[in-house]
Amino acid sequence: MDSTFFLFPIFIFLLYIAAFIFVVWFMVTLIKLQKEKNEHLAKISSGIHLISNKLDKE
């Protein structure tokens, strides 16, 4: 019975650590995805500007 009470705080601490690691992983993944989206949008934007410039010259 005493070992159960001894392991319970350790188990709770490990859950907090796991939750913290999950939040950090999620934030890093989200930032990477947003960076990729911004790169794709920049390519699309530059393509639109090229087309717009060609149409203006005509």
Steps between C-alpha positions, in 0.01 A plus 500: 500500500784741575660443161179610329505833678870534420453442125192720458686837514763369259224394260337844523836669436557283191156597369587869536829445317323308222241776462773764482692304236181454297425874508854588390485241219162633385626860496811410300293303250250782465776756442658280230166462322436874510847566360434260209164666431664843496764377253229363269301822525812704420557292186138548394522873570817540294336310214197727513726808496683367194172443316371840609818673378476326160138604461582862593772520233261389225 
